[in-house]
Amino acid sequence: MMRIRTIALSLFCITALNAQNPIIQTSFAADPAPMVYGDKVFIYTSHDEDETVNNFFTMYDWMLFSSEDMVNWTDHGAVASLKDFGWCERTNGAWAPQAIERNGKFYLYVPIHGEGISVLVADSPYGPFHDPLGHRLILDTENVWQDIDPTVFIDDDGQAYLFWGNPNLLYVRLNEDMISYDRSVGKNGIFAVEMTTEAFGSVAGPDGTERCAYTEGPWFYKRNGLYYLIYAASGIPEKIAYSTAPTPDGPWTFRGFVMDRADHLAFTNHGGVIDFKGKSYFIYHTQGLSNEGFKRSTAAEEFSYNEDGTIPMITPTIEGNIKSVKPLNPFKRVEAETIAWSEGVKTAKSGVTGVYVTNIHNGDYIKIKSVDLEKGGKRFLASVSSDTKGGRIEVRLGGVDGKLIATLNVDNTGCKETWKIVSGKMAKAQGINDIYLVFRGGDGELFNFDWWTIEK
Protein backbone atom coordinates (compact mmCIF):
# COMPACT_ATOMS: atom_id res chain seq x y z
CA MET A 1 0.00 0.00 0.00
CA MET A 2 1.43 3.33 -1.06
CA ARG A 3 1.91 5.85 1.73
CA ILE A 4 0.69 9.36 0.98
CA ARG A 5 3.27 11.90 2.11
CA THR A 6 2.78 15.61 1.61
CA ILE A 7 5.12 17.14 -0.92
CA ALA A 8 3.98 20.60 0.14
CA LEU A 9 6.90 20.69 2.56
CA SER A 10 9.54 20.93 -0.13
CA LEU A 11 7.54 22.46 -2.98
CA PHE A 12 6.03 25.37 -1.14
CA CYS A 13 8.49 26.02 1.70
CA ILE A 14 5.92 25.55 4.42
CA THR A 15 6.03 23.01 7.22
CA ALA A 16 3.23 20.53 7.69
CA LEU A 17 2.75 21.91 11.20
CA ASN A 18 1.30 25.05 9.61
CA ALA A 19 -0.46 23.42 6.67
CA GLN A 20 -4.24 23.16 6.49
CA ASN A 21 -4.71 22.32 2.81
CA PRO A 22 -5.52 19.84 1.51
CA ILE A 23 -8.05 19.20 4.28
CA ILE A 24 -7.96 15.44 3.54
CA GLN A 25 -4.56 13.69 3.57
CA THR A 26 -5.40 10.00 4.04
CA SER A 27 -6.62 9.49 0.46
CA PHE A 28 -6.89 11.34 -2.82
CA ALA A 29 -10.34 12.93 -2.57
CA ALA A 30 -11.24 15.06 -5.61
CA ASP A 31 -14.25 16.97 -7.01
CA PRO A 32 -15.57 18.02 -3.58
CA ALA A 33 -19.32 18.62 -3.24
CA PRO A 34 -20.15 20.16 0.16
CA MET A 35 -23.61 19.83 1.71
CA VAL A 36 -24.80 21.47 4.92
CA TYR A 37 -27.23 19.29 6.84
CA GLY A 38 -28.15 19.82 10.46
CA ASP A 39 -25.12 20.88 12.45
CA LYS A 40 -22.55 19.39 10.08
CA VAL A 41 -20.90 19.91 6.75
CA PHE A 42 -20.74 16.80 4.56
CA ILE A 43 -18.35 16.68 1.62
CA TYR A 44 -18.96 14.00 -0.99
CA THR A 45 -15.96 13.46 -3.25
CA SER A 46 -14.73 11.34 -6.08
CA HIS A 47 -11.71 9.18 -5.25
CA ASP A 48 -8.49 9.08 -7.23
CA GLU A 49 -6.85 5.72 -6.58
CA ASP A 50 -3.29 5.54 -5.25
CA GLU A 51 -2.22 3.67 -8.37
CA THR A 52 -3.14 5.28 -11.69
CA VAL A 53 -4.02 2.95 -14.57
CA ASN A 54 -3.04 3.91 -18.14
CA ASN A 55 -2.05 7.42 -17.04
CA PHE A 56 -5.68 8.51 -16.72
CA PHE A 57 -8.26 9.15 -14.01
CA THR A 58 -8.64 5.94 -12.02
CA MET A 59 -11.83 6.24 -9.98
CA TYR A 60 -14.02 3.42 -8.69
CA ASP A 61 -16.09 4.89 -5.85
CA TRP A 62 -17.34 7.99 -4.04
CA MET A 63 -16.23 9.04 -0.54
CA LEU A 64 -17.69 11.07 2.31
CA PHE A 65 -16.12 13.35 4.92
CA SER A 66 -17.90 15.39 7.59
CA SER A 67 -17.10 18.13 10.08
CA GLU A 68 -18.80 20.06 12.86
CA ASP A 69 -16.07 22.70 13.07
CA MET A 70 -14.61 23.08 9.52
CA VAL A 71 -11.11 22.13 10.66
CA ASN A 72 -11.34 18.52 11.85
CA TRP A 73 -12.72 16.16 9.20
CA THR A 74 -14.06 12.67 9.87
CA ASP A 75 -13.39 10.12 7.13
CA HIS A 76 -16.42 7.89 6.43
CA GLY A 77 -14.69 6.02 3.61
CA ALA A 78 -16.41 4.99 0.39
CA VAL A 79 -20.21 5.36 0.67
CA ALA A 80 -21.04 4.40 -2.93
CA SER A 81 -19.31 2.78 -5.88
CA LEU A 82 -19.74 1.70 -9.48
CA LYS A 83 -20.72 -1.70 -8.12
CA ASP A 84 -23.99 -0.16 -6.87
CA PHE A 85 -25.18 -0.02 -10.49
CA GLY A 86 -25.86 -3.63 -11.51
CA TRP A 87 -26.70 -2.59 -15.07
CA CYS A 88 -23.39 -0.81 -15.62
CA GLU A 89 -20.43 -2.77 -16.94
CA ARG A 90 -17.89 0.02 -16.48
CA THR A 91 -15.21 -0.64 -13.87
CA ASN A 92 -13.71 2.87 -13.99
CA GLY A 93 -15.20 6.36 -14.25
CA ALA A 94 -16.76 7.31 -10.89
CA TRP A 95 -16.50 11.04 -11.53
CA ALA A 96 -17.64 14.23 -9.72
CA PRO A 97 -20.79 13.77 -7.53
CA GLN A 98 -23.18 16.03 -5.62
CA ALA A 99 -25.74 15.19 -2.92
CA ILE A 100 -28.85 16.89 -1.60
CA GLU A 101 -31.52 16.15 1.01
CA ARG A 102 -35.25 16.25 0.38
CA ASN A 103 -38.06 15.06 2.65
CA GLY A 104 -35.69 13.03 4.80
CA LYS A 105 -34.02 11.21 1.92
CA PHE A 106 -30.58 11.85 0.44
CA TYR A 107 -29.96 11.85 -3.29
CA LEU A 108 -26.45 11.36 -4.66
CA TYR A 109 -26.09 12.35 -8.32
CA VAL A 110 -23.09 10.70 -9.93
CA PRO A 111 -21.62 10.70 -13.42
CA ILE A 112 -20.24 7.45 -14.75
CA HIS A 113 -17.80 8.44 -17.47
CA GLY A 114 -19.24 7.28 -20.78
CA GLU A 115 -22.53 6.19 -19.19
CA GLY A 116 -24.15 9.53 -18.37
CA ILE A 117 -25.55 10.64 -15.00
CA SER A 118 -27.22 8.36 -12.47
CA VAL A 119 -28.74 8.79 -9.02
CA LEU A 120 -28.49 6.87 -5.75
CA VAL A 121 -30.82 7.25 -2.75
CA ALA A 122 -30.35 6.72 0.99
CA ASP A 123 -32.21 7.35 4.26
CA SER A 124 -29.06 8.83 5.83
CA PRO A 125 -26.28 11.09 4.54
CA TYR A 126 -23.89 8.25 5.41
CA GLY A 127 -25.75 5.71 3.27
CA PRO A 128 -26.21 2.94 2.45
CA PHE A 129 -27.13 4.22 -1.00
CA HIS A 130 -29.08 2.19 -3.53
CA ASP A 131 -30.00 2.57 -7.20
CA PRO A 132 -33.76 3.30 -7.44
CA LEU A 133 -33.98 3.26 -11.25
CA GLY A 134 -31.92 0.39 -12.61
CA HIS A 135 -30.72 2.67 -15.41
CA ARG A 136 -29.12 6.07 -15.75
CA LEU A 137 -31.17 9.15 -14.92
CA ILE A 138 -30.20 11.31 -17.90
CA LEU A 139 -31.29 9.36 -20.97
CA ASP A 140 -31.68 11.66 -23.92
CA THR A 141 -28.51 13.62 -24.63
CA GLU A 142 -26.85 13.05 -27.98
CA ASN A 143 -23.43 12.47 -26.43
CA VAL A 144 -23.27 10.71 -23.05
CA TRP A 145 -19.55 11.50 -22.81
CA GLN A 146 -20.47 15.13 -22.12
CA ASP A 147 -22.87 14.10 -19.32
CA ILE A 148 -20.59 14.74 -16.34
CA ASP A 149 -20.38 16.95 -13.24
CA PRO A 150 -23.99 17.15 -12.03
CA THR A 151 -24.99 19.97 -9.67
CA VAL A 152 -28.38 19.94 -7.95
CA PHE A 153 -30.41 22.68 -6.27
CA ILE A 154 -33.93 23.01 -4.83
CA ASP A 155 -35.44 26.49 -5.22
CA ASP A 156 -37.63 28.26 -2.69
CA ASP A 157 -40.78 27.23 -4.58
CA GLY A 158 -39.79 23.56 -4.33
CA GLN A 159 -38.68 23.19 -7.95
CA ALA A 160 -35.43 21.21 -8.20
CA TYR A 161 -32.86 21.65 -10.96
CA LEU A 162 -30.02 19.47 -12.16
CA PHE A 163 -27.30 21.16 -14.26
CA TRP A 164 -24.32 19.38 -15.83
CA GLY A 165 -22.04 19.21 -18.84
CA ASN A 166 -18.72 19.52 -20.68
CA PRO A 167 -18.33 21.38 -23.03
CA ASN A 168 -21.98 22.45 -23.05
CA LEU A 169 -24.20 23.32 -20.12
CA LEU A 170 -27.47 21.37 -19.87
CA TYR A 171 -30.19 21.15 -17.25
CA VAL A 172 -33.50 19.51 -16.34
CA ARG A 173 -36.30 20.34 -13.95
CA LEU A 174 -36.43 17.43 -11.53
CA ASN A 175 -39.74 16.13 -10.29
CA GLU A 176 -40.44 16.10 -6.57
CA ASP A 177 -39.32 12.46 -6.37
CA MET A 178 -35.82 13.71 -7.36
CA ILE A 179 -35.24 10.60 -9.52
CA SER A 180 -37.15 11.72 -12.62
CA TYR A 181 -37.62 14.95 -14.54
CA ASP A 182 -40.30 16.81 -16.42
CA ARG A 183 -40.04 15.53 -19.99
CA SER A 184 -42.82 17.77 -21.32
CA VAL A 185 -40.54 20.78 -21.57
CA GLY A 186 -37.32 21.50 -23.45
CA LYS A 187 -36.05 18.71 -25.69
CA ASN A 188 -37.54 15.64 -24.00
CA GLY A 189 -37.09 17.51 -20.74
CA ILE A 190 -33.55 18.75 -21.34
CA PHE A 191 -32.64 22.40 -21.77
CA ALA A 192 -29.42 23.53 -23.43
CA VAL A 193 -28.01 26.83 -22.18
CA GLU A 194 -26.82 29.19 -24.92
CA MET A 195 -23.03 29.20 -24.60
CA THR A 196 -22.15 32.83 -25.29
CA THR A 197 -19.14 34.85 -24.20
CA GLU A 198 -21.52 37.37 -22.59
CA ALA A 199 -22.89 34.57 -20.42
CA PHE A 200 -19.67 32.72 -19.55
CA GLY A 201 -16.69 34.83 -20.54
CA SER A 202 -14.25 34.27 -23.36
CA VAL A 203 -10.99 32.47 -24.01
CA ALA A 204 -8.86 32.19 -27.13
CA GLY A 205 -9.39 28.91 -28.95
CA PRO A 206 -6.67 26.85 -30.68
CA ASP A 207 -7.15 28.90 -33.85
CA GLY A 208 -6.93 32.18 -31.93
CA THR A 209 -10.62 33.04 -32.16
CA GLU A 210 -12.59 33.88 -29.03
CA ARG A 211 -14.88 31.21 -27.65
CA CYS A 212 -16.97 30.66 -24.52
CA ALA A 213 -14.76 30.15 -21.46
CA TYR A 214 -17.08 27.67 -19.71
CA THR A 215 -15.44 24.26 -19.53
CA GLU A 216 -17.08 21.95 -16.94
CA GLY A 217 -17.80 21.41 -13.24
CA PRO A 218 -20.86 23.65 -12.68
CA TRP A 219 -22.02 24.47 -9.13
CA PHE A 220 -25.50 26.01 -8.96
CA TYR A 221 -26.91 27.89 -5.96
CA LYS A 222 -28.96 30.92 -4.91
CA ARG A 223 -28.11 33.81 -2.61
CA ASN A 224 -30.25 36.86 -1.81
CA GLY A 225 -32.55 36.17 -4.74
CA LEU A 226 -29.71 35.89 -7.26
CA TYR A 227 -28.71 32.64 -8.95
CA TYR A 228 -25.00 31.80 -9.11
CA LEU A 229 -23.17 29.34 -11.31
CA ILE A 230 -19.57 28.52 -10.40
CA TYR A 231 -17.64 26.54 -13.04
CA ALA A 232 -14.24 25.49 -14.33
CA ALA A 233 -13.23 27.78 -17.17
CA SER A 234 -10.63 28.70 -19.77
CA GLY A 235 -9.62 25.18 -20.75
CA ILE A 236 -6.61 23.30 -19.42
CA PRO A 237 -5.25 24.15 -16.89
CA GLU A 238 -8.55 25.32 -15.52
CA LYS A 239 -9.48 28.50 -13.70
CA ILE A 240 -12.71 28.91 -11.74
CA ALA A 241 -15.21 31.53 -12.95
CA TYR A 242 -18.80 32.44 -12.18
CA SER A 243 -21.93 33.87 -13.75
CA THR A 244 -25.23 35.06 -12.30
CA ALA A 245 -28.84 35.12 -13.48
CA PRO A 246 -32.20 36.47 -12.26
CA THR A 247 -33.85 33.05 -12.81
CA PRO A 248 -32.64 29.44 -13.11
CA ASP A 249 -33.45 29.66 -16.81
CA GLY A 250 -31.15 32.67 -17.25
CA PRO A 251 -30.18 34.88 -18.85
CA TRP A 252 -26.67 34.32 -17.51
CA THR A 253 -24.13 37.12 -17.21
CA PHE A 254 -20.40 36.50 -16.81
CA ARG A 255 -19.14 38.07 -13.57
CA GLY A 256 -15.47 37.17 -13.54
CA PHE A 257 -13.01 34.69 -12.13
CA VAL A 258 -13.01 33.24 -8.63
CA MET A 259 -9.74 31.29 -8.61
CA ASP A 260 -6.74 31.54 -10.88
CA ARG A 261 -4.29 28.83 -11.83
CA ALA A 262 -1.53 28.01 -9.33
CA ASP A 263 1.43 25.64 -9.28
CA HIS A 264 -0.04 23.33 -6.62
CA LEU A 265 -3.43 23.09 -8.33
CA ALA A 266 -4.17 20.22 -10.69
CA PHE A 267 -4.83 20.80 -14.40
CA THR A 268 -8.51 20.43 -13.47
CA ASN A 269 -10.38 22.21 -10.70
CA HIS A 270 -13.85 21.72 -9.25
CA GLY A 271 -15.47 24.25 -6.92
CA GLY A 272 -18.35 24.22 -4.45
CA VAL A 273 -19.71 27.01 -2.25
CA ILE A 274 -21.53 26.78 1.10
CA ASP A 275 -22.53 28.97 4.03
CA PHE A 276 -22.07 27.44 7.49
CA LYS A 277 -22.36 29.04 10.91
CA GLY A 278 -22.50 32.50 9.37
CA LYS A 279 -19.38 32.09 7.23
CA SER A 280 -18.87 31.39 3.52
CA TYR A 281 -16.53 28.70 2.21
CA PHE A 282 -15.12 27.78 -1.17
CA ILE A 283 -14.22 24.08 -1.53
CA TYR A 284 -12.01 22.91 -4.41
CA HIS A 285 -9.23 20.45 -5.23
CA THR A 286 -5.47 20.56 -5.65
CA GLN A 287 -2.58 18.20 -6.45
CA GLY A 288 -0.77 19.30 -3.30
CA LEU A 289 -0.28 15.77 -1.91
CA SER A 290 0.95 14.16 -5.09
CA ASN A 291 2.17 16.71 -7.64
CA GLU A 292 0.14 14.63 -10.11
CA GLY A 293 -2.96 15.84 -11.92
CA PHE A 294 -4.64 12.45 -11.69
CA LYS A 295 -4.24 12.34 -7.89
CA ARG A 296 -6.15 15.26 -6.46
CA SER A 297 -7.09 16.35 -2.95
CA THR A 298 -9.82 18.47 -1.40
CA ALA A 299 -8.97 21.94 -0.07
CA ALA A 300 -11.00 24.81 1.43
CA GLU A 301 -10.85 28.57 1.90
CA GLU A 302 -13.07 30.94 3.83
CA PHE A 303 -14.18 34.05 1.91
CA SER A 304 -16.58 36.98 2.18
CA TYR A 305 -18.88 38.27 -0.55
CA ASN A 306 -18.50 41.87 -1.57
CA GLU A 307 -21.33 44.20 -0.49
CA ASP A 308 -22.88 44.00 -3.96
CA GLY A 309 -22.96 40.19 -3.88
CA THR A 310 -19.99 39.69 -6.17
CA ILE A 311 -17.34 37.12 -5.28
CA PRO A 312 -13.74 38.25 -4.81
CA MET A 313 -10.73 36.41 -6.17
CA ILE A 314 -9.92 33.54 -3.80
CA THR A 315 -6.29 32.53 -3.37
CA PRO A 316 -5.67 28.77 -3.13
CA THR A 317 -3.36 28.37 -0.15
CA ILE A 318 -1.38 25.65 1.57
CA GLU A 319 -1.60 27.16 5.04
CA GLY A 320 -5.38 27.73 4.79
CA ASN A 321 -7.39 30.49 6.44
CA ILE A 322 -10.19 28.61 8.20
CA LYS A 323 -10.65 28.86 11.96
CA SER A 324 -12.67 26.41 14.00
CA VAL A 325 -16.31 27.41 14.40
CA LYS A 326 -16.57 25.39 17.64
CA PRO A 327 -14.07 23.59 19.91
CA LEU A 328 -13.85 19.80 19.80
CA ASN A 329 -15.12 17.92 22.84
CA PRO A 330 -12.53 15.25 23.83
CA PHE A 331 -14.62 13.83 26.67
CA LYS A 332 -16.81 11.86 24.29
CA ARG A 333 -15.69 9.18 21.84
CA VAL A 334 -13.68 10.79 19.04
CA GLU A 335 -13.07 8.72 15.93
CA ALA A 336 -9.35 8.32 15.18
CA GLU A 337 -10.16 9.25 11.58
CA THR A 338 -11.27 12.73 12.72
CA ILE A 339 -8.25 14.66 11.53
CA ALA A 340 -7.14 18.24 10.90
CA TRP A 341 -3.77 17.17 9.51
CA SER A 342 -1.86 13.90 9.33
CA GLU A 343 1.41 12.52 8.12
CA GLY A 344 1.86 9.00 6.76
CA VAL A 345 -1.32 7.34 7.96
CA LYS A 346 -4.21 6.04 5.87
CA THR A 347 -7.70 4.81 6.66
CA ALA A 348 -9.44 1.51 6.07
CA LYS A 349 -12.99 0.25 6.58
CA SER A 350 -14.26 -3.00 8.04
CA GLY A 351 -17.60 -4.48 9.01
CA VAL A 352 -16.43 -4.73 12.63
CA THR A 353 -15.33 -1.18 13.43
CA GLY A 354 -16.24 0.90 10.40
CA VAL A 355 -13.49 3.31 9.38
CA TYR A 356 -10.23 3.28 11.34
CA VAL A 357 -6.67 4.61 11.00
CA THR A 358 -4.06 2.21 9.66
CA ASN A 359 -0.68 2.19 7.91
CA ILE A 360 0.85 3.68 11.08
CA HIS A 361 4.65 3.85 11.16
CA ASN A 362 7.22 5.35 13.49
CA GLY A 363 7.09 9.14 13.32
CA ASP A 364 3.63 9.39 11.74
CA TYR A 365 1.12 11.61 13.49
CA ILE A 366 -2.42 12.98 13.59
CA LYS A 367 -3.26 16.59 14.48
CA ILE A 368 -6.63 17.54 15.97
CA LYS A 369 -7.33 21.27 16.15
CA SER A 370 -9.03 23.35 18.85
CA VAL A 371 -9.58 20.61 21.43
CA ASP A 372 -11.22 21.94 24.60
CA LEU A 373 -9.51 20.22 27.51
CA GLU A 374 -11.50 22.37 29.95
CA LYS A 375 -9.80 21.95 33.34
CA GLY A 376 -7.95 18.82 32.32
CA GLY A 377 -8.46 15.09 32.27
CA LYS A 378 -7.41 12.03 34.24
CA ARG A 379 -6.60 9.48 31.56
CA PHE A 380 -6.32 9.31 27.78
CA LEU A 381 -7.95 6.17 26.33
CA ALA A 382 -7.67 4.68 22.83
CA SER A 383 -9.00 1.62 21.03
CA VAL A 384 -6.20 -0.13 19.12
CA SER A 385 -5.29 -3.44 17.51
CA SER A 386 -1.98 -4.94 16.41
CA ASP A 387 -0.57 -8.16 14.98
CA THR A 388 3.01 -6.87 15.32
CA LYS A 389 5.15 -5.75 18.24
CA GLY A 390 2.98 -2.64 18.52
CA GLY A 391 4.34 0.70 19.64
CA ARG A 392 3.07 3.71 21.54
CA ILE A 393 0.98 6.85 21.18
CA GLU A 394 2.44 10.09 22.50
CA VAL A 395 -0.18 12.76 23.23
CA ARG A 396 1.39 16.20 22.79
CA LEU A 397 0.21 19.80 22.82
CA GLY A 398 0.88 22.26 20.02
CA GLY A 399 3.28 20.20 17.91
CA VAL A 400 4.96 16.85 17.31
CA ASP A 401 7.63 17.91 19.82
CA GLY A 402 5.22 19.79 22.07
CA LYS A 403 4.50 19.17 25.72
CA LEU A 404 3.97 15.44 26.38
CA ILE A 405 0.78 14.99 28.39
CA ALA A 406 0.21 11.22 28.03
CA THR A 407 1.81 8.06 26.68
CA LEU A 408 -0.16 4.96 25.69
CA ASN A 409 1.66 1.67 25.15
CA VAL A 410 0.23 -0.60 22.46
CA ASP A 411 1.07 -4.32 22.59
CA ASN A 412 0.24 -7.14 20.20
CA THR A 413 -3.50 -7.84 20.52
CA GLY A 414 -3.42 -11.09 18.57
CA CYS A 415 -4.69 -9.87 15.20
CA LYS A 416 -5.76 -6.73 13.36
CA GLU A 417 -9.42 -7.31 14.17
CA THR A 418 -8.89 -7.84 17.90
CA TRP A 419 -9.39 -4.44 19.50
CA LYS A 420 -8.23 -3.44 22.96
CA ILE A 421 -8.60 -0.26 24.98
CA VAL A 422 -5.30 1.13 26.25
CA SER A 423 -4.81 4.18 28.43
CA GLY A 424 -2.23 6.54 29.84
CA LYS A 425 -2.28 8.93 32.79
CA MET A 426 -2.55 12.56 31.74
CA ALA A 427 -0.31 15.36 32.91
CA LYS A 428 -1.82 18.73 33.75
CA ALA A 429 -3.29 20.40 30.66
CA GLN A 430 -6.28 22.66 30.22
CA GLY A 431 -7.99 25.06 27.86
CA ILE A 432 -8.25 24.91 24.08
CA ASN A 433 -5.24 23.30 22.41
CA ASP A 434 -4.17 21.59 19.23
CA ILE A 435 -3.44 17.95 20.11
CA TYR A 436 -0.89 15.84 18.25
CA LEU A 437 -1.06 12.05 18.47
CA VAL A 438 2.48 11.00 17.58
CA PHE A 439 3.14 7.33 16.84
CA ARG A 440 6.38 5.69 17.95
CA GLY A 441 7.83 2.20 17.58
CA GLY A 442 10.12 0.00 15.52
CA ASP A 443 10.22 -0.75 11.82
CA GLY A 444 7.16 -1.60 9.74
CA GLU A 445 3.50 -1.05 10.53
CA LEU A 446 2.87 -0.62 14.25
CA PHE A 447 -0.87 -0.93 14.97
CA ASN A 448 -4.38 0.18 13.97
CA PHE A 449 -6.30 2.92 15.75
CA ASP A 450 -10.11 3.19 15.98
CA TRP A 451 -11.08 5.89 18.50
CA TRP A 452 -9.94 7.90 21.51
CA THR A 453 -11.39 9.83 24.44
CA ILE A 454 -10.32 11.59 27.63
CA GLU A 455 -11.58 10.46 31.00
CA LYS A 456 -12.35 13.25 33.45
N, C-alpha and C positions, 0 to 999 in steps of 0.2 A: 504494500500500500504506500503510495507516494505521500510524503509529508509536505504539507503546504507551509512554506516559510515566507514571511513578508520580505519582498525585495525593496520595499519603500525605504528601508534603512540606508542602503547604499545609493539608490537612485535619486532620492530626494533629500538627503542630508538631514533626516529627522529621525530621532530615536523612536522605537516602538512604544516607549513609555509615554510619549506625548501624542501618539497617533490615535485617531478615532475612526478614520476611514481606511479601508472599507469597514462597514459596521459588522460584517460577517467574515470570519477568517477560517472557519472550520471546513468550508466547502466553497466551490465556485458557484455563487448564487447570482444569476443575471436577471435582466428584464424585470426589475422590482415593481410590484403593483400593490401599493399600500391601501389598506381599508381600515377605517376607524369603526369599531363596534364596541359598545359599552365603554368600559374604562381602559381599553387596550387599543394599540395599533397592531394590526396584522399585516405582514408583508408576504404575499405570495410571489414566488420567483420561479423562473426556469432554472435548470441545473446543468451547468457545463461539467462534464465528467473530467476526472483527473487525467485520464488518458484520451487524447484526441485521435479519432479514427479518420484516416484519409485527409488529414489537414483541413477539417471542416467542423462545423458545429456538431458536437456529439452530446445529445440531450435526450434522455429517456424518461424523465419524470419531472414533477413539479413539487417545490418545497415550500415550507411555511415557517415563518419566524414571527415572534410576537414580543411586545414590550409594553410595560406600564409607565415607563419613565423616559423613553426615547434614547437611553444610553446603554442599558443592559438588555440584550436580545436573547430570548429563549428559542432554541433550535427544536422544532417539532419534526424534523426530518422530511422525507417524501410523504406527501398526503394524497398524491394522485400520480398515475403513470399511464404510458401508452397501453399498458396491459389492461387498463380499465375499459378499453374499447374493443370488445370481442370481434367486431366487424372489421377492424383495421389491421392490415397486415404489416404496416410500417413498424420497424423496430428502432427508428431514430426520427427526430423531428419534433420533440416536445418543446415548442417555442413559447413566446411571451404570453402569459396568462393575465386575467384580471378577475376578481371575485366581487360579489355584492350580496347583501342580505335583503330579502323581501318576505314579509309575513312569516318570519321565523325559520325560513329556509335559506341556504347559502348556495349561490350559483357560481360556478367556476367556469369561465369561458376560456377555452384553450385552442390555439391553432396547432394542427398537426401538419408539418411542412409537406405540401403536396397533396393533402387530404382536406383542406379547408378548415373551417372553424366548428368546434363541437362544444358541448356543454355538459358539465357534471353537476350533480345536486347532492347536498348533504343537510342533515338536521343540526349540524354544529360547524363552526368555522374550522375545526380541527379535522373534519371528516368523521366517518368514512364517506367518500364521494362515490356516487354510482352514475352510470350512463342511463338517463331516462328515455332516450330516443331510439338507440340501436342504430343510429346513422348520424352523419354530421348535421349540424344545425343549419349552416348556410349552404344551400343546395344549388343555387341558380346562377352563380357568376360564370362568366365565360372562361376564366382562367383561375383554377383553384390555387395555383402557385402564388397568386397575389393576395390570397385570403389569409392574412397573418395579422398579429398584433391587435386583438380585439380590445376595445375599451367600452365599458358599460356605465350607464347613468340613468337614474330615475328622477324625473322632473317633479316639481311641486304638485302638478296636477295628476301625478301617478303614471304618466306615460314614460315608458322606459325606451332607451335608445342604445343600439349597439353600433359603434363605428369601427372600421378596420381598414387595412389596405396598404399595399406597396406595389406599384408606384402611385396608384390612384387611391382616393378616399371614398369609401362606400359606407352606407349605413342602412339600418332597418329600424322600424318601430316595433319593439317587442310587445307581445301580448302580456297580459297580467300574469300568465303562468310562467313567464320568463324563459320558456323553452320552445316557443314558436313566435312567429311574427306575422304582422298584417300583410297578407299577400295581395290585397285588393288595391294597393297603392304602388306608385313607382313602377319599376319593371319587375313584375312578379314579387313585389314587396321590397325591392332593393332600389335605393336612391344612389345615384352617382353625383358627387359634389363636383362642380365645375372647377377645374384646377388652373386657376389664373394666377398671375404674379401679383395682382392686387390683393388676392385672397391669402396667398401663402408665400409671398416674397419671391425673389428671383435669384438664379445662379447661372453662371455660364456653362452651357453644355459642351460636349466634346468638340463640336464644330464651332464653338465660340458664340453661338446665339444664346440669348437669354431664355431660360425656361423656369417653370415653377420650382421653388426650392423644396417643397414638401417631399419627404422621402418615405417615411414609415413611422411606426411607433406612436400613434395618436393617443392622447389622454384627454378625455372630455369631462368637463365639470362646469358648475355654475357658481357664481359669486356675486352677491348684490344685484341680482337680476340680469347679469351679463354672462354669456356663455363663452367659455374659454376652451381652446384646443391647443394643447402642448404637443409637439411632434419633433421627430428627428428630421433634420433638414440639411440641404446643401451637399448631398451625396456623401462619398466616402473620402476621408473620415467625417463623421457626422457632427454637426452642431445641434443644439436644441433651440427651436423657435416657437413662437405662439401667435395665434390669431384669435380674434373675438367676433361674436355675432350677437344680434338682438334676439334671435330665435335659434332653436336647434337646426332648423332648415336653412340657416344663413340669413342674409349674405355675410360671408366671412371677410374680415379685413386683417391683413397682415400687420402685426404690432411690433415685431422685432425679434431679436434673439435673446434667449434666456441663459444659455451656456455655450461658451466657445470651445474649440478644440484645445486639448492640453496633452502633454507628453504621457501622463499616466492614465489617460482615458483610452478605451479601446477604440477600434475603428468604427464601431457602432456605439450608439448611446440610446437609452430608453428612460424617459422621465415620467414621474408621477408626483402629484401635488396633493397634500392633505392639510387640514387644520386640526390641531389637537391641543387641548388645554389652553386655548387662546393664542397659540403660536402657529405659524405656517412653516411647512417643511417641503423641500424638494428632494425626492428620492431618485437615484439614477445608478448607473453602473460604471465601473472602471476596470482596468487590467492591472491594478496596483499590487495584487498578490502574485501575479504570474509573469507580467510583461508580455503576455500573449493575448491576442485579440479574440481567440476562441476559448479563453478561460477568464471569465469576467466575474466581478464581485460587486455587491450592493454597497452603495455609499449614500450619505445624507447630509444636507445642509439646511440650517434654519435661514429663513429670509422674511422680509417684510414687504408687503405691497406698497407702492407709492400711493399718495393721497388720492390720485385720480384712478386707481385700480390697475394701473400698469405694473408689470413685473420688472424689477431691475435685473441687470446682469448678475448671475450667480457664479461665484468662483468655485470650481471643484478643488477641494483641499484634501491634504493628507491628515492634518491635525484636527480638522473638523471644528465646528463652532456651536455644537449643540450641548446645552446644559440640562441636567436632570430636571424633570418637571415634578418629581417626588422622590424622597429617599427610599432606598430598598430596606425592607424589614428582614433582618437576619434571624429573627426569633421564631420564624415559621420555616417549613421545609423550602429550601431553595434548590431548584434543579441545577446540577453541575453544569449543564449546557446553557445556563443563563450567563451570558458573557458580554462584557464591554470590549475587551481585547484579549487575544490569546496568542501564544507562540507555540507552534509545533503540534498541538493536539488536534484530533478530529472527533467526530461524533459517529455513533452507530445506533441502530435501532433493533430492539428484540421484542418478542412477545411477552417476555417476563417483566422487563423494567421500562419498556418504551425507549426513549432516546437517552443515551448516556455518553460520557466523554471517554475516549479511548486513544490509542496510539500515544500514550504518555511515556516520555523519555526524560532522562536526567536533564534538568535545566529548563524544561518546558514550564509554562505558567498560564494561569487564567487571572484576568483582572476584572473585578466587579466594582463599579463606580457608585459613589454616594451611598454607602452603607451606613445606616443609623444604628450605631452601637449603644445609643442611649447612655446609661450609666455603667455599661460594661456587662460582660457575661462570665459564667462560671466555666463552661467547657465548650469546646468546638467539636461537633460530631459530624461524621461523614460516612456514607454508605459506599463501600468499595468491594472489588473482587480482584483476585490475582491467581494465575497459574504459574507464576515465576517466583523469584525471591522477594518480590514486592519492592517497597521503598518507603518514602515518607512524604507527607504534605507539610510544608512550612507555611503558616499563616502570617503574613506580613502587612504592615501598614504603609501605604504611600509609594511602594516600589518593590522591585524584586530583591533589593538589599535593604529594605526598610525595616522598621522595628519588628522583631519577631515576637508575636503574641501567643502563638501556640504551635506545637509540633504533634503530628499524628503519625504513628508508625503503622505501616501497612504490611502484613505478612501474607504468605501464601494461603489462600482460602480454599484451595482444592481444585477449583476450575473457574473459568471466566463467568459462569452463570451462578456461582455460589457467592452470595453477597453477605457482607458482614459490616456491622456498624463499629467504627473505631472512633476514639475520642482523644482529646488532649486538653490539659488544663490551660486556661487562658490567663495571660498576664493582664495587668490593668490597662484598659483601653476604653475610651468613651467618645461620644460625639459622632459626627458624620465623617467618614473616612473612605478612601479607596482601598479595597482589600486585594491583596495579591496572594493567590494560592500557588506556591512555587513547589514543583515536584523534584524530588531528589532520590538518587539511587544509583545502581550500577549500570552496566551496559544493557541494551535492548529495551523492549517494552516492560514497563514496571507494573502497572495495574490499571483497572478500569474504575470509573468514578461516576456515581449515579446522582447523589444529592448531598447537601450539607445543611446544617443549622447550628445556631448557638443556643446553648442552654443557660437560662438566667440563674 
